Every structure is written in C-alpha cells, then in structure tokens.
Amino acid sequence: MFKPVNRYIVFEKTPTTIENDSLIVLPDDYKPAEEKFIEVNSISSAEDVRFVIQHPSKLVIDASMIEEIRVGTTNYSVILDNYVVGILE
C-alpha cells in the first residue's frame, strides 16, 4: 500500500468516452488537444493536505501537473494539493 506524504494526493483517472463517428478523415497520428482540467477519483491523501477529502471523492485537477510514480510493477498517479481546483459534490 502506497501512503502519500508531503501534501500529495493519490488518484485514478475517471474513464472518458471517445466518439469516433466523425465523417472527417484524420491522420493516424492525430491526437486531440488535451483538456487543461480533468476529473479524477481520489484514493488517498497525505495527512497534511490543506483541505478535507473524503475518499473516494471526485476532484478537478490541473492535468499538466500530474506525476506518475512506478514502484515495482505498480503505477500511481499523484498530484500536490495546490493543483486541485475543486471537489465535485
């Protein structure tokens, strides 16, 4: 079990659906622009996070500040608490 410290929050990305019903043909290497803010599900957080999070919670975060950590064969997505812009209720 990975326990975050130093204001980090562990989360998992919320699945998104991609529709491919376009009549326009795009190159195979085309990637749509990524959203600046995304919705994620919190898993756990450090004790010193500066606001209360009931896990699991839906958070809106700055996607450009996501950090990916690999420990052994497990991947964790983490972000500092100051890059959380909101909690969805």
Buried (B, 14 or more C-beta within 10 A) or exposed (E): EEEBEEBBBBBEEEEEEEEEEEEEEEEEEEEEEEEEEBBBBBBBBBEEBEEEBEEEBBBBBBBEEBEEEEEEEEEBBBBBBEBBEEBEE
